[in-house]
């Protein structure tokens, strides 16, 4: 009889856990790129930046949220950098690599299941995510349903072109942090910006955003919060974006 009671309790527990996992608003969607390089003959680096994805992932799962990845093609999303610190931890203990190796296609995503969508950087998002109409639609639907949008570094490119149902750009009239034009033009990473499909700061401004970066912020590590958009231009603050997103969610914003 005692064994039966224990089994019954376990069944109730796992059933409840399963239902909770399916509840809309309990999950977080991470948007990543499938790109390895910029498509040029020299194959300039375009993989996702592990340090802008793994720390936020850790923050979300450590607060009890289930996380899914989505990419333009689905399947594996590649990362640059060797895992260190929290990146190593989340890969070993929190199923990060398994999730990232099995990203959903846009068609497999049900926006109503997610209370938030986040995108980190690495140049790849500028080449495939920023041009992907299906992913843009998913981001818009999550936001318009009251969800929270977070970006770090070049991840701002993921939302720069998103249009809402009424035709306005998601970023219109909002402060959004992202990589500055001055840095892209100064650094050799993408041949001084010549390999890029657009410049993030310029695109944000073109689409009505109040672009924020090291040229406008007193502290380049700052996390910028404007309504339901949370952003940072600097890699070490990616985890802080995730935490601020959770705080907004808990406040019902």
C-alpha positions in Angstrom: 0.0 0.0 0.0 2.8 2.3 0.9 4.6 1.6 -2.4 1.3 2.3 -4.3 1.0 5.7 -2.5 4.6 6.6 -3.4 4.1 5.7 -7.0 0.8 7.7 -7.1 2.5 10.7 -5.6 5.3 10.5 -8.1 2.9 10.3 -11.0 1.0 13.3 -9.7 4.3 15.2 -9.3 5.6 14.5 -12.8 2.2 15.1 -14.3 2.0 18.5 -12.7 5.6 19.3 -13.8 4.7 18.3 -17.3 1.7 20.6 -17.3 3.7 23.5 -15.8 6.3 23.1 -18.6 3.5 23.6 -21.2 2.1 26.7 -19.6 2.4 29.7 -21.8 4.7 32.3 -20.3 7.0 29.8 -18.6 9.5 29.4 -21.4 12.2 31.5 -22.9 13.2 31.5 -26.6 16.8 32.2 -27.6 17.4 33.2 -31.2 20.7 32.2 -32.8 22.4 32.1 -36.2 23.4 29.2 -38.3 26.2 31.1 -39.9 29.8 30.0 -39.7 31.4 32.8 -41.6 30.4 36.0 -43.5 30.4 34.3 -46.9 33.5 36.0 -48.2 36.5 34.2 -49.7 38.5 34.6 -46.5 35.7 33.3 -44.3 35.6 36.0 -41.7 34.2 34.7 -38.4 30.4 34.9 -38.0 29.6 32.3 -35.4 27.5 33.1 -32.3 29.4 34.4 -29.4 29.3 31.7 -26.7 29.8 34.4 -24.0 26.7 36.2 -25.1 24.5 33.1 -25.1 25.7 30.7 -22.3 25.5 33.2 -19.4 22.0 34.3 -20.2 20.9 30.7 -20.7 22.3 29.9 -17.3 20.4 32.8 -15.7 17.1 31.7 -17.2 17.4 28.0 -16.3 18.7 28.6 -12.8 15.6 30.7 -12.2 13.4 27.7 -13.3 12.6 28.6 -16.9 12.7 26.2 -19.7 14.7 27.5 -22.7 14.4 26.6 -26.4 16.7 27.8 -29.3 15.4 28.8 -32.7 17.5 29.5 -35.8 16.7 30.2 -39.4 17.5 26.6 -40.5 17.0 24.8 -37.2 19.4 22.2 -35.9 22.9 23.0 -34.7 24.0 26.6 -34.1 27.7 27.1 -34.0 29.6 29.1 -31.4 33.0 30.8 -31.2 35.2 30.9 -28.1 36.3 28.1 -25.8 34.0 27.5 -22.8 35.2 29.1 -19.6 33.6 29.8 -16.2 29.8 29.8 -16.3 29.8 28.7 -20.0 31.6 25.5 -19.0 29.2 25.0 -16.1 26.0 25.4 -18.2 27.4 23.2 -20.9 28.2 20.4 -18.5 25.3 20.6 -16.1 22.4 22.5 -17.7 22.0 20.9 -21.1 23.1 24.0 -23.0 24.9 22.1 -25.8 22.0 19.7 -26.3 19.5 22.5 -26.7 21.8 24.6 -29.0 22.5 21.5 -31.2 18.8 20.9 -31.7 17.5 24.4 -32.3 13.9 24.7 -33.6 13.0 25.9 -37.1 10.8 29.0 -37.1 7.9 26.8 -38.3 8.2 24.7 -35.1 7.9 27.6 -32.7 4.6 28.4 -31.0 5.1 32.1 -29.9 2.3 31.8 -27.3 4.4 29.4 -25.3 7.1 32.0 -24.5 7.2 35.0 -22.1 10.5 36.2 -23.5 12.8 36.1 -26.5 16.5 36.8 -26.3 19.3 37.1 -28.9 23.0 37.4 -28.3 25.7 38.5 -30.7 28.3 37.3 -33.0 28.1 38.6 -36.6 26.0 35.7 -37.9 22.7 37.2 -36.7 23.2 40.1 -39.0 23.3 37.8 -42.0 20.5 35.3 -41.5 18.3 36.2 -38.4 17.9 39.9 -39.3 16.6 39.0 -42.7 14.4 36.1 -41.7 10.7 37.1 -41.9 9.5 34.1 -39.9 11.8 34.9 -36.9 10.9 38.5 -37.2 7.2 37.5 -36.9 7.9 35.3 -33.9 9.6 38.2 -32.1 6.8 40.6 -32.9 4.1 38.1 -31.7 5.9 37.5 -28.4 6.3 41.2 -27.8 2.8 42.1 -28.8 1.4 39.4 -26.4 3.1 41.2 -23.5 6.4 39.4 -23.7 9.9 40.8 -23.0 12.6 41.2 -25.6 16.3 41.1 -24.7 19.5 41.5 -26.8 23.2 41.7 -26.3 25.9 43.1 -28.6 25.3 42.3 -32.2 22.0 40.6 -31.1 20.4 44.0 -31.6 20.4 43.2 -35.3 17.9 40.5 -34.6 15.2 43.1 -33.6 16.3 46.1 -35.7 14.0 45.1 -38.6 11.1 43.6 -36.7 7.7 45.2 -37.6 4.7 45.0 -35.4 1.1 44.3 -36.7 0.4 48.0 -37.1 3.3 48.5 -39.4 5.6 50.3 -37.0 9.1 49.0 -36.2 9.4 47.3 -32.8 12.3 49.6 -31.9 10.6 52.8 -32.9 10.8 55.4 -30.2 12.7 53.1 -27.8 16.2 53.2 -26.4 18.1 50.1 -27.7 21.7 49.4 -27.1 23.8 47.8 -29.9 27.2 47.8 -31.5 28.2 51.3 -32.6 29.0 52.2 -36.2 32.3 53.8 -35.1 33.6 50.5 -33.8 32.6 48.5 -36.9 34.3 51.0 -39.1 37.4 51.1 -36.9 38.0 47.4 -36.4 39.2 44.8 -39.0 36.8 42.1 -37.8 34.5 42.6 -40.8 37.0 44.5 -43.0 36.0 47.7 -41.3 32.3 47.0 -41.8 32.6 46.5 -45.6 31.4 42.8 -45.3 28.3 43.6 -43.3 24.8 43.8 -44.8 24.2 46.9 -42.6 25.5 48.8 -39.6 23.5 48.2 -36.4 23.5 51.7 -35.1 22.5 53.2 -38.4 19.8 50.6 -38.9 18.4 51.2 -35.5 18.2 54.9 -36.1 16.7 54.4 -39.6 13.9 52.4 -38.0 13.2 55.0 -35.3 15.2 53.7 -32.3 17.1 55.9 -29.9 20.4 53.9 -30.5 22.5 53.6 -27.4 26.2 52.6 -27.3 29.6 53.7 -25.9 29.2 57.0 -27.7 26.0 57.8 -25.8 26.3 55.8 -22.5 28.3 56.9 -19.5 29.1 53.2 -18.9 29.4 50.9 -21.8 28.5 48.0 -19.6 25.1 49.5 -18.9 21.9 47.5 -19.4 19.3 49.7 -21.1 15.6 49.1 -20.3 12.9 50.8 -22.3 9.4 49.4 -21.8 9.7 45.7 -22.6 13.0 45.8 -24.4 16.2 45.1 -22.5 19.5 45.5 -24.2 23.3 46.0 -23.8 26.1 46.6 -26.2 28.8 45.0 -24.2 29.5 41.2 -23.9 30.0 41.0 -20.1 26.5 42.4 -19.4 24.6 39.7 -21.4 23.8 37.8 -18.2 22.5 41.0 -16.6 20.1 41.4 -19.5 18.6 38.0 -18.7 18.2 38.9 -15.0 16.6 42.2 -15.8 14.2 40.4 -18.2 13.2 38.1 -15.3 12.6 41.0 -13.0 10.3 42.7 -15.5 8.5 39.4 -15.9 8.0 39.0 -12.2 6.7 42.5 -12.0 4.1 41.7 -14.6 5.6 44.1 -17.2 
